[in-house]
Amino acid sequence: VEITKKDYETIYRIEYKVCKEFNVSLDSVLSKDRKMNEAMARSFIIYILHKNHQIPASKISKRYNCTRRNVFWHLRKVDGLIATSRIYKNMYEKVCNS
């Protein structure tokens, strides 16, 4: 599965917005770092790319060096956070509307 130039443009734009919102570096998000802010930012990026921009899990897994199964785990995680936490819902809306 090849990530197209258009996909990369979308990915970079979303990564920038989410990293800014979570106050983390893109390098830390792309690493296997498990610190809370980095891990949460990574999950939000994956969620937004898949849910809002219809980028397939196979392309997302390639970009973040994880399995497709792991991508779906991130989707369920963020879905639950947005449904139950006003803070995360507001963060999601802020990133999507900026």
Buried (B, 14 or more C-beta within 10 A) or exposed (E): EEBEEEBEEBBEEBBEBBBEBBEBEBEBBBEEBEEEBBBBBBBBBBBBBBBEEEBBBEBBBBBBEBEBEBBBBBBEBBEEBBEEEEEBEEBBEEBEEE
